[in-house]
Amino acid sequence: IAIAPDQKAEEIRLAQADFGAAILLDPFWAYPRLNLALAKKSEDEGPAAESAYRHAIEWAKYYGLGSGYLRHNLGVLYAREQRWEEARNEFNAAAGEYQAARYRFVSHMARAAFDKELEIQGWAVSRAVYMKRAEAEAINALATTYAVTGANQKATHEYERALQTDTNSAEIHRNLGLVMLKHAASDTDFEKAREQLEESAAHGPQDERDTLQVRSQRDLGQC
């Protein structure tokens, strides 16, 4: 059992050794690659983390598994290094992965409803909702890469697209409101910004739902 990558530096190094040993035992599985990438990212080993993410994505694809979580985290790594185009590509790819997964779970839900398999139907509904939120979060991250580089129209467009996917995200409403407020040039602009910030406040200071950061086990195991 490897140590979580958010602990102190010595434990992270031990975790990296454990993850490396896991890769030697089974180099074709995405989990150890993912964990190694997370550990190396926490140590700011950019090239090593990028390589581990890339390997994990390839093997997840090989096994027919979802890689939205992997791509989202790789996008975060690129954003930290201000590699904006690469970050945008990964966030966009992650959103696409989650959307495809959401459609699959909606299909499972309809089939289970037809067969009157209520337990499976409930599971499929919860997974479809989860993937919808993850998709919106990936688009939110994409929008933020535009916002921080001054591409305000593109940022606004992507934030609005994220809200079309998940209208209940306090974070996305807040981000859109702040972009609008920063570049407001009329009373109408200020009013629109205020509406978004009020929506954010209405949904609470933080989303009190399943975490928006996708969990690797759920993503890789159930997509």
C-alpha positions, -999 to +999 in steps of 0.1 A: +000+000+000+017+032-012+016+064+009-006+092-003+013+118-023+002+148-002+024+138+028+059+149+037+087+147+012+104+115+026+071+096+025+065+108-010+099+093-020+089+060-004+056+061-022+074+067-055+096+036-048+064+015-041+047+028-072+078+020-093+079-015-079+042-019-088+050-008-124+077-034-126+053-061-115+026-051-140+038-024-164+006-026-185-018-014-158-028+023-155-032+026-117+005+025-107+014+049-135-013+073-122-001+071-086+035+076-097+025+107-117+006+121-087+036+115-064+060+131-088+037+160-094+036+167-057+074+168-058+074+191-088+091+166-111+074+179-142+089+157-169+087+125-149+051+132-139+042+140-176+058+108-187+039+087-161+006+104-171+012+097-207+020+060-200-012+057-179-033+073-206-020+049-232-026+018-211-060+030-200-069+033-237-054-001-244-077-017-218-107+003-229-109+023-197-118+060-192-089+084-189-107+116-181-091+119-146-057+113-161-061+139-188-075+164-164-045+160-141-021+162-170-038+194-180-033+208-145+004+199-148+007+217-181-012+247-167+012+250-138+040+251-163+020+277-184+019+254-214-015+267-222-023+250-255-013+216-242-033+222-210-064+232-231-060+201-253-060+179-222-089+196-205-109+194-237-101+157-241-111+151-205-144+168-210-150+146-241-142+114-221-166+124-194-193+132-218-190+099-236-190+081-202-222+101-192-240+090-224-230+053-217-244+055-182-276+072-195-280+042-218-274+018-189-301+037-169-327+034-197-320-003-202-322-010-165-355+010-162-369-010-191-359-043-174-371-030-140-337-035-124-340-006-099-306-011-082-287-010-115-308+020-125-300+039-094-263+031-098-264+043-135-282+075-125-255+083-098-227+077-123-243+097-150-247+127-127-211+122-115-197+122-150-218+153-158-202+172-129-167+160-139-173+171-175-183+206-163-153+208-141-130+199-170-146+227-191-143+250-162-106+243-161-104+249-198-121+283-194-097+293-166-067+288-190-083+315-212-092+337-182-057+338-168-042+346-202-066+375-210-087+357-236-119+369-220-144+361-247-132+326-250-132+323-212-168+335-210-179+311-238-163+281-220-177+290-186-211+293-201-206+259-218-197+245-184-228+258-169-249+243-197-235+210-185-239+216-147-260+246-137-255+240-100-218+246-097-210+275-074-174+276-086-183+280-123-209+307-116-183+325-095-156+322-121-179+335-148-191+364-126-156+374-119-146+375-155-177+395-164-171+419-135-134+424-144-143+435-179-177+451-174-181+483-195-218+491-189-246+488-163-259+458-182-225+441-179-223+448-142-259+434-138-249+402-156-219+398-134-239+404-103-264+377-113-237+351-117-221+360-083-256+357-067-260+323-083-227+313-069-237+324-034-271+307-037-253+274-043-230+279-013-193+289-009-184+254-020-201+226-038-214+203-010-217+173-034-193+146-044-159+162-049-154+178-083-120+162-086-126+128-101-114+098-081-091+076-101-105+043-090-141+053-100-130+067-133-107+039-144-128+012-130-163+022-141-160+041-174 
